[in-house]
Amino acid sequence: MLALPAAAQDLTNAGATITVQAGATLYVGSGLNNQAASSLSNAGTLRVDGPLTNAGTLDLTTGMLEVRGDLTNTGTLIPGTSTVTVSGPANQLLTPGGATLHQLVVNKPTAGANTVYLTGDLTVSQLLTMSNGLLNTRASGTVYTLRLPDGATLSGEAAGRYVVGALEITRNGLSGPAVNFGHGVTLNPQGNNLGTVTITRTAGLQTADVSYGRNVGNTTKGIDQLWTVNPTAQPAADKPVLLLLSWLPDNDNGLSDFSQARAWQQAAAATPWVTSSASANATSRSVSTTTTTLNRFTVSNAANPLPVTLTDFTARAEGAAAVRLNWATASEFNNVGFTVERSLDARDFQAVTTLPGAGTSTTPRTYTLLDAPLPAGATLLYYRLRQTDLDGTLAYSPVRAVTLAAQAAGFVVYPTRVAAGQGATYLYTGPAEPATLHVLDLVGRVVRTVPVDGRPQGEVPVTGLPKGTYLLRYTSASAHFSRHCVID
C-alpha cells in the first residue's frame, strides 16, 4: 500500500499488488508495466511519462491517470469513476483491449498536430473532453469506433481538436423536444417516437464513401463528414423529423463557397445520393433538412452535387459522321432533363439537344441519342451531360472523348429523284470553306446559283424547277463535285 508521494524512473509490477491511496501521487518518469497476475489500484494521482502497459488488473477506482506515452491494455481495466488523460508531446497509441473508460481527456501540446490513435473500439461512459489535439479512430488502415452511450457527452471540439474517424453517440427515448447529440447533429423528432437513436459521425478521413460523398464520376464531392442515423423506429410518413447538421472548417474538403449549400441523403453506402434539402446559405457551416427516412447524410454546395444516379455514360462513333450516346440512371430525384453538350476542345461546350428526365424515379432508366451530322472535318469530339434539377440546380457528368475516322471529301444528294415541287438535301464532307452550288439543265445552262459555306448539310435549290434532269456542281477553292438529280 502506497500512502505518500513517490517517484520512479521505470516501474514493473511482476505479480505484486500496488495501491495508490486517495491524496497520494505516484509519478513514473518512464514506463510502467503491470504484468499478468499483477494488480495496480489507483485512488489518487498516477502519472506515467512513458508507455503504460497493463496485462494484469488495473483498477482506476476514483483516481486520476495521466499517460504521456502509449496506453496498452491486454488485461483487466476497471474504469471506476476516474479520469484518464492522454497528454504526450508525440503521437500516442491507445489500445483499450475491450475496456471502457469513465472519462477521457485528450490534451496534446499542439492542436491539429498531435494525435492519439485508437487501435480498437472504445466506449467512454461519461465524458469525452477534447482539450487539445486530435483523437483518430483509424489505425493501420482499420477504422475503429469511439462510442458514447446514452448519458455520455462530448465536450470541447473545435478547429484542430476533434475526433477524426468514427464517433458513435446514442440517445434513448427520442420522442419529445430536439436533442443535440454533440457531434454535429441536432435531431427534432417533431411528434415521432423514434426510440433509441444512434448516430455515427465519420469525419476527417479523406476517404470517398467512408467520410465523404461523391458522384459516380468522382468529379465532385461533399464535405469530409458523413452521419449515419439509426433509430429504433423510422418517422411516420406524414411526420418528417428535422435535422440540423454542422461541421468544422477542418472538414470543408476543399469546398469554399457554401452560399448555396444543401444536405444530401443516401439509403446505404454505395447507393445513389439524393438531395435532402433546398439550397440555402450555410456560410456558418450549418444546414437543416426534414426527412421521413433516417439513414446517411452529408453536405455539399451547389457547384458540387452528389446524386449518384448516373450509372453508365458512353459515347461511340458510328461510322465517320455520327456519334451514338448512351447513358443510364439507377434513380432520379427532381430531374427535369439531360442536355447533351459537345465540344471540339474539352473546354467550350455547346448544347446539342435536351431529353426530358423521369422527374423522381427509383427504377433504372436508359437513354440514347444519335448525334449527326457532326462538325465538318472533326476528328476528335468531347461530350458531357448537363442534368437540370427542378429548382434549376445543374449537375455535370464526366467528359467522354470520341475519336472519329478522317472523312474523305465528298458530296452526295438525296433523294436523287424528287417529285415536282419538292426539295432535296446534300451532304458534304470536306474543308469548311466558302463554295458555290450551281444547278444546270441538260444543255448546260445555269438555272440556279447559291453560295454555301462548307457546312456538312444543306438544301439543294431545285424546288419550283420544271421536270427534267439537272446537274449539280459544288465548287470551292479546293474541291469540285458533280451529281445528278431528277425531277419527276
C-alpha positions as CSV (number, residue, x, y, z in Angstrom):
1,M,0.0,0.0,0.0
2,L,1.4,3.4,-1.1
3,A,0.2,6.3,1.0
4,L,2.8,9.1,0.3
5,P,4.1,10.8,-2.9
6,A,6.7,8.6,-4.7
7,A,8.8,8.8,-7.8
8,A,10.5,6.2,-10.1
9,Q,12.1,6.2,-13.5
10,D,10.7,2.8,-14.6
11,L,8.2,0.6,-12.8
12,T,7.5,-3.1,-13.4
13,N,4.9,-4.9,-11.3
14,A,5.7,-8.6,-11.5
15,G,2.9,-10.2,-9.5
16,A,2.5,-7.7,-6.6
17,T,-0.4,-5.5,-5.5
18,I,0.3,-1.8,-5.7
19,T,-2.2,0.7,-4.3
20,V,-2.1,4.5,-4.7
21,Q,-4.4,5.9,-2.0
22,A,-6.6,8.9,-2.2
23,G,-4.5,12.1,-1.8
24,A,-1.3,10.2,-2.8
25,T,0.7,10.7,-6.1
26,L,2.7,8.1,-8.0
27,Y,4.9,9.6,-10.7
28,V,6.7,7.2,-13.1
29,G,9.3,9.1,-15.1
30,S,9.4,6.5,-17.8
31,G,7.3,3.4,-18.4
32,L,5.0,1.4,-16.3
33,N,4.5,-2.3,-16.9
34,N,1.7,-4.0,-14.9
35,Q,2.4,-7.7,-15.8
36,A,-0.1,-10.6,-15.8
37,A,-1.2,-11.7,-12.3
38,S,-0.3,-8.2,-11.0
39,S,-2.7,-5.6,-9.6
40,L,-2.5,-1.8,-9.6
41,S,-5.2,0.2,-7.9
42,N,-5.3,4.0,-8.1
43,A,-7.5,6.2,-6.0
44,G,-5.0,9.1,-6.1
45,T,-3.0,10.5,-8.9
46,L,-0.9,8.4,-11.2
47,R,1.3,10.0,-13.9
48,V,3.3,7.9,-16.4
49,D,5.6,9.8,-18.7
50,G,6.3,6.8,-20.9
51,P,4.2,3.9,-22.1
52,L,1.7,2.2,-19.7
53,T,1.1,-1.5,-20.4
54,N,-1.4,-3.5,-18.4
55,A,-1.6,-7.2,-18.7
56,G,-2.9,-7.8,-15.2
57,T,-5.5,-5.8,-13.3
58,L,-5.6,-2.0,-13.5
59,D,-8.3,-0.6,-11.1
60,L,-8.7,3.1,-11.7
61,T,-11.4,3.4,-9.0
62,T,-11.7,7.2,-8.1
63,G,-8.3,8.4,-9.1
64,M,-6.7,10.3,-11.9
65,L,-4.4,8.8,-14.5
66,E,-2.2,10.8,-16.9
67,V,-0.3,9.0,-19.6
68,R,2.3,10.6,-21.9
69,G,3.2,7.5,-23.8
70,D,1.2,4.7,-25.4
71,L,-1.5,3.2,-23.3
72,T,-2.0,-0.5,-23.9
73,N,-4.4,-2.8,-22.1
74,T,-4.5,-6.5,-22.7
75,G,-5.6,-7.4,-19.2
76,T,-8.5,-6.2,-17.0
77,L,-9.1,-2.5,-16.8
78,I,-11.7,-1.3,-14.2
79,P,-12.7,2.3,-15.1
80,G,-14.4,3.2,-11.8
81,T,-15.2,6.9,-11.8
82,S,-11.7,8.1,-12.8
83,T,-10.4,10.4,-15.4
84,V,-7.8,9.3,-17.9
85,T,-5.8,12.0,-19.6
86,V,-3.5,11.4,-22.7
87,S,-1.1,14.3,-23.0
88,G,2.2,13.2,-24.5
89,P,4.1,15.6,-26.8
90,A,4.3,13.0,-29.5
91,N,1.6,10.9,-31.2
92,Q,0.2,8.2,-28.9
93,L,-1.5,4.9,-29.3
94,L,-4.5,4.0,-27.1
95,T,-5.2,0.2,-27.2
96,P,-8.3,-0.3,-25.0
97,G,-8.4,-4.1,-25.3
98,G,-12.2,-4.1,-24.9
99,A,-12.1,-1.9,-21.9
100,T,-14.5,1.0,-21.1
101,L,-13.2,4.4,-19.7
102,H,-15.3,6.6,-17.4
103,Q,-13.8,9.9,-18.5
104,L,-11.2,10.5,-21.2
105,V,-9.4,13.8,-21.8
106,V,-7.3,14.4,-24.9
107,N,-4.9,17.2,-24.0
108,K,-2.0,17.2,-26.5
109,P,0.5,20.1,-26.7
110,T,-0.4,21.3,-30.3
111,A,-3.9,21.5,-31.7
112,G,-4.2,19.9,-35.1
113,A,-0.7,18.5,-34.9
114,N,-0.5,15.9,-32.1
115,T,-2.8,12.9,-32.4
116,V,-4.0,10.0,-30.2
117,Y,-4.6,6.9,-32.4
118,L,-7.3,4.5,-31.3
119,T,-6.3,0.9,-32.1
120,G,-9.5,-0.8,-31.0
121,D,-13.2,0.1,-30.3
122,L,-13.6,2.1,-27.2
123,T,-16.5,3.2,-25.0
124,V,-16.4,6.3,-22.9
125,S,-19.3,6.0,-20.4
126,Q,-19.5,9.6,-19.1
127,L,-17.4,12.3,-20.7
128,L,-15.0,12.8,-23.6
129,T,-13.2,16.1,-23.4
130,M,-11.1,17.4,-26.4
131,S,-8.9,20.0,-24.7
132,N,-6.2,20.0,-27.4
133,G,-5.0,17.8,-30.3
134,L,-6.8,15.1,-32.3
135,L,-8.2,11.7,-31.5
136,N,-8.1,9.5,-34.6
137,T,-10.0,6.2,-34.6
138,R,-8.2,4.9,-37.7
139,A,-5.0,2.9,-37.1
140,S,-3.1,0.6,-39.5
141,G,-5.9,1.1,-42.1
142,T,-8.7,0.0,-39.9
143,V,-11.4,2.4,-38.7
144,Y,-12.4,1.7,-35.2
145,T,-15.4,3.2,-33.3
146,L,-15.4,5.5,-30.3
147,R,-18.7,5.1,-28.6
148,L,-20.6,7.4,-26.2
149,P,-23.6,5.6,-24.8
150,D,-26.8,7.3,-23.6
151,G,-25.8,9.8,-20.8
152,A,-22.2,10.3,-22.0
153,T,-21.3,13.6,-23.5
154,L,-18.7,15.2,-25.8
155,S,-17.0,18.5,-24.9
156,G,-14.5,20.8,-26.4
157,E,-14.4,20.0,-30.1
158,A,-13.2,22.9,-32.2
159,A,-10.9,23.5,-35.2
160,G,-7.7,21.5,-34.7
161,R,-9.2,19.4,-31.8
162,Y,-11.8,16.9,-32.6
163,V,-12.5,13.2,-33.2
164,V,-11.2,12.0,-36.6
165,G,-12.8,8.8,-37.8
166,A,-16.0,7.1,-36.4
167,L,-17.7,8.7,-33.4
168,E,-20.9,7.0,-32.3
169,I,-23.3,8.7,-29.9
170,T,-26.6,7.1,-28.6
171,R,-29.6,8.8,-27.1
172,N,-32.6,6.9,-25.7
173,G,-36.3,7.7,-25.8
174,L,-36.4,10.3,-28.5
175,S,-40.0,11.5,-28.7
176,G,-40.1,14.9,-27.2
177,P,-38.0,18.1,-27.8
178,A,-34.9,18.4,-30.0
179,V,-31.8,16.6,-28.9
180,N,-28.3,17.9,-29.6
181,F,-26.1,14.7,-30.0
182,G,-23.0,16.9,-29.7
183,H,-21.1,15.7,-32.8
184,G,-22.7,17.9,-35.4
185,V,-26.4,16.7,-35.3
186,T,-29.4,18.1,-33.6
187,L,-32.4,15.9,-34.1
188,N,-36.0,17.1,-33.5
189,P,-38.5,14.2,-33.6
190,Q,-41.4,16.6,-34.3
191,G,-44.1,14.3,-32.8
192,N,-42.4,11.0,-33.7
193,N,-41.4,8.3,-31.2
194,L,-38.0,7.3,-32.6
195,G,-37.0,5.2,-29.6
196,T,-33.2,4.8,-29.2
197,V,-31.3,6.7,-31.9
198,T,-27.6,6.0,-32.6
199,I,-25.8,8.5,-34.8
200,T,-22.3,7.7,-36.1
201,R,-20.2,10.6,-37.5
202,T,-17.4,9.6,-39.7
203,A,-15.1,12.6,-40.4
204,G,-11.7,13.8,-41.5
205,L,-10.5,10.5,-43.1
206,Q,-10.3,11.8,-46.7
207,T,-11.9,8.6,-47.9
208,A,-14.6,8.5,-50.6
209,D,-17.9,6.8,-49.5
210,V,-16.5,6.4,-45.9
211,S,-16.1,10.0,-44.8
212,Y,-17.3,12.0,-47.8
213,G,-19.9,11.5,-50.6
214,R,-19.1,11.8,-54.3
215,N,-20.8,11.5,-57.6
216,V,-20.4,8.4,-59.8
217,G,-17.6,10.0,-61.9
218,N,-15.8,11.1,-58.7
219,T,-15.7,14.6,-60.3
220,T,-17.5,16.3,-57.4
221,K,-17.6,15.6,-53.7
222,G,-19.1,16.9,-50.4
223,I,-17.6,17.8,-47.1
224,D,-15.3,15.3,-45.4
225,Q,-18.0,14.3,-42.9
226,L,-20.9,11.8,-43.0
227,W,-23.6,11.0,-40.4
228,T,-25.3,7.6,-40.3
229,V,-28.5,7.7,-38.3
230,N,-30.1,4.5,-36.9
231,P,-33.4,4.9,-35.0
232,T,-35.4,2.1,-33.3
233,A,-38.4,3.4,-35.4
234,Q,-38.5,5.5,-38.5
235,P,-40.6,8.6,-38.6
236,A,-44.2,8.4,-39.7
237,A,-44.8,9.1,-43.4
238,D,-46.7,12.3,-42.6
239,K,-44.4,13.5,-39.8
240,P,-40.9,14.4,-41.1
241,V,-38.2,15.0,-38.5
242,L,-35.9,17.9,-38.5
243,L,-32.1,17.5,-38.7
244,L,-29.6,20.3,-38.1
245,L,-26.2,19.3,-39.5
246,S,-23.0,21.2,-38.7
247,W,-19.2,20.7,-39.2
248,L,-15.8,22.3,-38.6
249,P,-13.8,24.2,-41.2
250,D,-11.2,21.3,-40.9
251,N,-13.6,19.2,-42.9
252,D,-14.6,21.5,-45.7
253,N,-12.8,19.1,-48.0
254,G,-11.7,21.8,-50.5
255,L,-15.1,23.4,-50.8
256,S,-15.0,27.1,-50.5
257,D,-18.5,28.5,-51.2
258,F,-21.4,27.5,-49.0
259,S,-23.7,30.3,-50.0
260,Q,-25.8,27.6,-51.8
261,A,-25.3,24.5,-49.7
262,R,-27.7,21.6,-49.4
263,A,-28.0,18.4,-47.4
264,W,-27.8,15.1,-49.3
265,Q,-29.2,11.7,-48.2
266,Q,-28.2,8.1,-49.0
267,A,-30.1,4.9,-48.2
268,A,-26.9,2.9,-47.7
269,A,-23.3,3.0,-48.7
270,A,-22.7,2.7,-52.5
271,T,-26.3,3.6,-53.3
272,P,-27.5,6.9,-55.0
273,W,-27.2,10.2,-53.2
274,V,-30.4,12.4,-53.4
275,T,-30.9,15.9,-52.4
276,S,-32.5,16.2,-48.9
277,S,-32.9,20.0,-48.7
278,A,-33.2,23.0,-51.0
279,S,-30.1,25.2,-51.5
280,A,-29.5,27.6,-48.6
281,N,-26.8,29.9,-47.2
282,A,-24.6,27.8,-44.9
283,T,-21.6,30.1,-44.5
284,S,-21.9,29.3,-40.8
285,R,-21.4,25.6,-41.7
286,S,-24.8,24.5,-40.6
287,V,-27.6,23.1,-42.8
288,S,-31.1,21.9,-41.8
289,T,-33.2,19.3,-43.6
290,T,-36.5,17.5,-43.0
291,T,-37.0,13.8,-43.8
292,T,-39.2,10.8,-43.1
293,T,-36.3,8.4,-43.6
294,L,-33.3,8.4,-41.3
295,N,-30.1,6.9,-42.9
296,R,-26.9,8.6,-44.2
297,F,-26.4,12.3,-44.6
298,T,-23.8,14.7,-45.7
299,V,-23.5,18.3,-47.1
300,S,-22.2,19.8,-50.3
301,N,-22.5,23.1,-52.2
302,A,-24.4,23.8,-55.4
303,A,-21.2,23.5,-57.5
304,N,-20.6,20.0,-56.2
305,P,-23.7,17.9,-56.4
306,L,-23.7,14.4,-55.2
307,P,-26.6,12.4,-56.7
308,V,-25.1,9.1,-57.8
309,T,-27.9,8.4,-60.3
310,L,-25.7,8.1,-63.4
311,T,-24.5,4.5,-63.6
312,D,-23.3,4.5,-67.2
313,F,-22.4,7.0,-69.9
314,T,-20.8,6.1,-73.2
315,A,-20.1,7.9,-76.5
316,R,-19.0,5.9,-79.5
317,A,-18.5,6.8,-83.2
318,E,-20.9,5.2,-85.7
319,G,-19.0,5.5,-88.9
320,A,-17.3,8.7,-89.8
321,A,-20.3,11.1,-89.5
322,A,-22.2,10.2,-86.3
323,V,-21.8,9.5,-82.6
324,R,-24.1,7.3,-80.5
325,L,-24.5,8.4,-76.9
326,N,-26.0,6.0,-74.2
327,W,-26.5,6.6,-70.5
328,A,-28.4,5.0,-67.7
329,T,-29.6,6.1,-64.2
330,A,-30.2,4.0,-61.1
331,S,-32.6,6.6,-59.7
332,E,-33.6,10.2,-60.3
333,F,-34.7,13.0,-58.0
334,N,-36.5,16.0,-59.4
335,N,-34.7,15.5,-62.7
336,V,-36.1,17.9,-65.3
337,G,-33.8,16.5,-68.1
338,F,-30.4,15.8,-69.6
339,T,-28.8,18.2,-72.1
340,V,-26.1,16.6,-74.3
341,E,-23.2,19.0,-74.8
342,R,-20.5,18.7,-77.4
343,S,-17.0,20.4,-77.6
344,L,-14.1,20.4,-80.0
345,D,-11.5,21.3,-77.3
346,A,-13.0,19.9,-74.0
347,R,-13.3,23.5,-72.7
348,D,-16.1,25.2,-74.6
349,F,-19.3,23.1,-74.7
350,Q,-22.3,23.7,-76.9
351,A,-25.8,22.1,-76.4
352,V,-26.7,19.5,-79.0
353,T,-30.2,18.6,-77.7
354,T,-32.2,18.0,-74.5
355,L,-34.0,14.8,-73.5
356,P,-36.6,15.0,-70.7
357,G,-35.8,13.2,-67.4
358,A,-38.0,11.0,-65.3
359,G,-38.6,13.5,-62.6
360,T,-38.4,11.4,-59.5
361,S,-37.8,7.7,-60.1
362,T,-36.4,4.8,-58.1
363,T,-36.2,2.4,-61.1
364,P,-33.3,2.1,-63.5
365,R,-33.7,4.0,-66.8
366,T,-31.8,4.2,-70.1
367,Y,-31.3,7.0,-72.6
368,T,-29.9,7.1,-76.1
369,L,-29.1,9.8,-78.7
370,L,-27.5,9.8,-82.2
371,D,-25.6,13.0,-82.8
372,A,-25.5,13.6,-86.5
373,P,-24.4,15.4,-88.6
374,L,-21.1,16.3,-86.9
375,P,-18.9,19.4,-87.4
376,A,-17.1,19.2,-90.7
377,G,-13.5,17.9,-90.5
378,A,-13.7,17.0,-86.8
379,T,-11.6,14.0,-85.8
380,L,-11.9,14.3,-82.0
381,L,-15.1,15.3,-80.1
382,Y,-15.9,15.6,-76.4
383,Y,-19.3,15.0,-74.8
384,R,-20.8,15.6,-71.4
385,L,-24.3,15.5,-69.9
386,R,-25.8,18.5,-68.1
387,Q,-28.6,17.4,-65.7
388,T,-31.1,20.0,-64.5
389,D,-33.0,19.7,-61.2
390,L,-36.5,21.1,-60.7
391,D,-35.0,24.0,-58.7
392,G,-32.6,24.9,-61.5
393,T,-29.5,23.2,-59.9
394,L,-27.1,21.8,-62.6
395,A,-25.0,18.7,-62.4
396,Y,-22.4,17.6,-65.0
397,S,-21.3,14.1,-65.9
398,P,-17.7,13.1,-66.6
399,V,-16.5,14.1,-70.1
400,R,-16.2,11.4,-72.8
401,A,-13.9,11.7,-75.8
402,V,-14.7,10.2,-79.2
403,T,-12.1,9.7,-82.0
404,L,-13.5,9.9,-85.5
405,A,-12.1,8.4,-88.6
406,A,-10.9,11.1,-91.1
407,Q,-13.7,11.7,-93.6
408,A,-12.7,11.7,-97.3
409,A,-14.0,14.8,-99.1
410,G,-17.3,14.1,-100.9
411,F,-20.7,15.4,-102.0
412,V,-23.9,13.4,-102.2
413,V,-27.5,14.3,-102.9
414,Y,-30.6,12.6,-101.6
415,P,-33.0,11.7,-102.8
416,T,-31.7,11.6,-106.3
417,R,-35.3,11.6,-107.7
418,V,-37.9,14.0,-106.3
419,A,-41.4,14.9,-107.2
420,A,-42.1,18.3,-108.7
421,G,-42.3,21.0,-106.0
422,Q,-40.3,19.0,-103.5
423,G,-36.7,19.7,-102.4
424,A,-33.6,17.7,-101.9
425,T,-30.7,17.7,-99.4
426,Y,-27.0,17.4,-99.9
427,L,-24.3,16.1,-97.5
428,Y,-20.8,17.5,-97.8
429,T,-17.5,16.2,-96.3
430,G,-14.5,18.3,-96.9
431,P,-12.8,21.5,-95.9
432,A,-15.1,24.0,-94.3
433,E,-14.6,26.9,-96.8
434,P,-16.7,29.1,-99.0
435,A,-18.2,27.4,-102.1
436,T,-20.8,27.8,-104.8
437,L,-23.6,25.3,-105.7
438,H,-24.8,25.6,-109.3
439,V,-27.8,23.9,-110.8
440,L,-27.5,23.3,-114.6
441,D,-30.1,21.9,-117.1
442,L,-29.3,19.4,-119.8
443,V,-28.0,21.9,-122.3
444,G,-25.5,23.3,-119.7
445,R,-27.3,26.5,-118.7
446,V,-27.0,27.6,-115.1
447,V,-30.6,27.9,-113.8
448,R,-29.8,28.3,-110.0
449,T,-26.8,29.5,-108.1
450,V,-26.4,29.6,-104.3
451,P,-23.4,30.4,-102.1
452,V,-22.6,27.8,-99.5
453,D,-20.1,27.8,-96.6
454,G,-18.7,24.3,-96.2
455,R,-21.3,23.1,-93.7
456,P,-21.9,19.4,-93.7
457,Q,-25.5,19.5,-94.7
458,G,-27.7,21.9,-96.8
459,E,-30.7,22.3,-99.2
460,V,-30.4,21.7,-102.9
461,P,-32.2,24.6,-104.7
462,V,-34.4,22.6,-107.0
463,T,-37.8,23.5,-105.6
464,G,-40.0,25.0,-108.3
465,L,-37.9,23.8,-111.3
466,P,-39.7,22.1,-114.1
467,K,-39.5,18.3,-114.6
468,G,-36.2,17.0,-116.0
469,T,-32.7,16.0,-115.2
470,Y,-30.3,18.5,-113.6
471,L,-26.6,18.6,-113.0
472,L,-25.5,19.9,-109.5
473,R,-22.0,21.3,-109.3
474,Y,-20.3,22.0,-105.9
475,T,-17.2,24.2,-106.3
476,S,-14.8,25.6,-103.8
477,A,-11.1,26.6,-103.8
478,S,-10.0,23.0,-103.1
479,A,-13.0,20.8,-104.1
480,H,-15.1,20.2,-107.2
481,F,-18.0,17.7,-107.2
482,S,-20.9,16.9,-109.6
483,R,-24.1,15.0,-109.0
484,H,-27.4,14.5,-110.9
485,C,-30.9,15.0,-109.6
486,V,-34.1,14.1,-111.5
487,I,-37.4,15.9,-111.0
488,D,-40.4,13.8,-111.9
